[in-house]
Amino acid sequence: MRKRIYEIIEKSEGRDIASAVYDYAMIVVIIVSLVPLAFKTDTQVMKLVDRATVTIFILDYLLRWMTADYKFEEKSAMAFIRYPFSVMAIVDLVSILPSLTIINSGFKVLRILRMIRAMRVLRVFKAMRYSKSFEIIGNVLQSSKDSLVAVCALAGGYIMVSALIIFNVEPDSFQNFFDAIYWATVSLTTVGYGDIYPVSTLGRVITMISSIFGIAIVALPAGIITAGYMTEINKMNALKDIQQKKDETGEELKEDDHGNV
């Protein structure tokens, strides 16, 4: 029974209808659980919504903990000890804690967490478990992490250099170096809020140069992620074609060293 529960609560693969229904139902529950955050005051209806959704989240958390040995493929007590410290388990727990005082007023300590209503926004990250798109994005970020780290380092270095230059060119326009970093970041992203800006000709020239280079630097991550996303989509389509051919022929198809079927 625990194995079947694990197959249902994990992200649906293949033609497991029960698992797919569970995934879609949990996505709906996650969306509904965020509705109370759109209101400044907690009405009785909003409290009921939060109570119902957080109860479902608790049951989901307990079911996943109960089947942790299947998740980690480790038939020992260590699997149940490891699960609460996994990333998604922590997201699940943190999204539950701020609402526990609604279910039971005896959780006095957690009233502090209840005050931080924004913590419940973390529930949206629970959707990552049920969405294939999030899995694709995760794979893209994982495969492109070296390029993205290099771009982030380039952007960080450019912000620091721009901040140092403008801070020394126009010291009167910035109260401290953090203001210069803020200006450099805003200029890099070409947002330009206008609350802090240079007034001298040289300062304005530096701002224009910073904005022009910022366009190029900001565009790099978008290009890297887009290229990685297309590669991942093509890979998934290729795997689907392989699976479809295998289903049609009834034989197991293999790939050669060049990736040809």
Protein Blocks (a to p, Z undefined) as FASTA:
>chain_A
ZZmmmmmmpccehjafklmmmmmmmmmmmmmmmmmmmpfbdcfklmmmmmmmmmmmmmmm
mmmmmmmmmmnopacfklmmmmmmpmklmmmmmmmmmmmmmmpmklmmlmmmmmmmmlmm
mmmmmmmmmpmklmmmmmmmmmmmmmmmmmmmmmmmmmmmmmmmmmmmmmmlpmblklmm
mmmmmmmnononolaccfbfklmmmmmmmmmmmmmmmmmmmmmmmmmmmmmmmmmmmmmm
mmmmmmmnopacdddfkopZZ
